[in-house]
Amino acid sequence: MKVYYDRHVSACKLLHQTKKERADIIEIKADTPQVRELYEMILALAEKNNTLEAKIDELTKWANIKKKRLHVKEWLDQHYTDAVAFDAVIAATELTDEQYEFVCKYDYIEGIIMILKTIFPLDDESSLSIKAFDQKDNTFFVKKEDNWSVLSTSELENMISIIGKSLMTKFVNWQTKNKHRLHEDSYTEVYTSTLQKVIGGNYTREQSFTRIRRGLYKYLKMNLKNVIQFEFMF
């Protein structure tokens, strides 16, 4: 232990000497420290260097672990085996009066986004059949019978179309129940306004689809950077 202490003392003495003190010592000792003092200082510096190298090696190993690559679909297959099949969820969906009222109260786009939120609630994330991530903009992954896969544009359009048809069915039922009010001015206003909302308002089909897809993505997306062990591939 005394050897390490002596090394430390020699190094510290040299580092903390004033300019005048060093000049005085140089005069006394013929311009150079003693050979043993130099040896002790070199050993002390070498020891500190070894410690730093060990820390760098440790950080490098950790960085390599973080960069282990894994395809996101493989990760979903491994971690979300209990998720309900997406097609089964859509097939079992029956629009409620409350969901229909979302469209009547707001509009076609906002209403369908709110309906989708009720179909895919986030409170039971482990069984959720659809996922989205910050790292893959506007892309959805859905649970199939045996694995996870990317939701195609046509599949997403089909889901929105199914909801749209259900909305129209609800509207026709409401119209039938209120046909005796056809000549009321107040009913005519409500009828016209509701019909406009149910058929999509002034937006084109493409505009409605784009906005609904974006709204659903923003609702579902999660950040994969929180899963630090892997560098994900899409």
Buried (B, 14 or more C-beta within 10 A) or exposed (E): EEEEEBBBEBBEBBEEEEEEEEEEBEEEEEEEBEEEBEEBBEBBEEEEEEEEEEEEEEEEEEEEEEEEEBEBBBBBBEEBEEBBBBBEBBEEBEBEEEBBEBBBEBBBBBBBBBBBBEBBEEEEEEEBBBBBBEBBEEBBBBBEEEEBBBBEEEBBBEBBEBBBEBBEEBBEEBBEEEEEBEEEEEBEEBBEEBEEBBBBEEBEEEEBBBBBBBBBBEBBBBEBEEBEEBEBEE
